[in-house]
């Protein structure tokens, strides 16, 4: 799953992307429902590793099944 697909799902679940710095390949995400923040790598068109993605979703306090369904 690419970063763009992940970002679409996180927005659908109510998460917000925080403003980013001018450099770097990672973006911060905030979940207002749980008040939690995590970092998701933005590797352009490359797929994110499933373990990295699951960890980011868990850190935001979102159930994996909810993320998949979004």
C-alpha positions as CSV (number, residue, x, y, z in Angstrom):
1,X,0.0,0.0,0.0
2,X,1.5,3.4,-1.0
3,X,1.6,6.5,1.2
4,X,-1.2,8.1,-0.8
5,X,-3.5,5.2,-0.1
6,X,-2.6,5.2,3.6
7,X,-3.2,9.0,3.8
8,X,-6.7,8.6,2.2
9,X,-7.7,5.9,4.8
10,X,-6.3,7.9,7.7
11,X,-8.3,11.0,6.7
12,X,-11.4,8.9,6.3
13,X,-10.9,7.7,9.9
14,X,-10.7,11.3,11.1
15,X,-6.9,11.7,11.5
16,X,-5.1,14.8,10.5
17,X,-1.7,15.3,8.8
18,X,0.4,17.8,10.8
19,X,2.4,20.5,8.9
20,X,5.7,19.1,7.8
21,X,9.2,20.5,7.7
22,X,10.7,21.3,4.3
23,X,12.9,18.2,4.2
24,X,12.4,14.5,5.1
25,X,10.5,11.5,3.9
26,X,8.3,11.0,7.0
27,X,5.0,12.8,7.8
28,X,3.4,13.2,11.2
29,X,-0.3,12.2,11.8
30,X,-2.6,13.1,14.7
31,X,-5.7,11.3,15.8
32,X,-8.0,13.8,17.6
33,X,-10.1,11.0,19.1
34,X,-7.2,9.4,21.0
35,X,-4.9,12.4,21.1
36,X,-2.1,10.3,19.7
37,X,0.6,11.1,17.2
38,X,2.7,8.9,14.9
39,X,5.0,9.1,11.9
40,X,4.3,7.5,8.6
41,X,7.0,7.2,5.9
42,X,6.3,8.8,2.5
43,X,8.3,6.8,0.0
44,X,6.5,8.2,-3.0
45,X,5.1,5.3,-5.2
46,X,6.9,2.6,-3.2
47,X,4.7,0.3,-1.0
48,X,5.1,0.6,2.8
49,X,6.1,-2.5,4.7
50,X,3.1,-4.1,6.4
51,X,4.8,-4.1,9.8
52,X,5.6,-0.4,9.6
53,X,2.0,0.3,8.6
54,X,0.5,-1.8,11.3
55,X,2.7,-0.1,13.9
56,X,1.7,3.4,12.8
57,X,-2.0,2.4,12.9
58,X,-1.7,0.9,16.3
59,X,0.2,4.0,17.6
60,X,-2.7,6.1,16.5
61,X,-5.1,4.0,18.5
62,X,-7.0,2.6,15.5
63,X,-8.0,-1.0,15.1
64,X,-6.5,-2.7,12.1
65,X,-9.9,-4.0,10.9
66,X,-11.2,-0.4,10.9
67,X,-8.2,0.8,8.9
68,X,-8.7,-1.9,6.3
69,X,-12.4,-1.2,5.9
70,X,-11.8,2.6,5.4
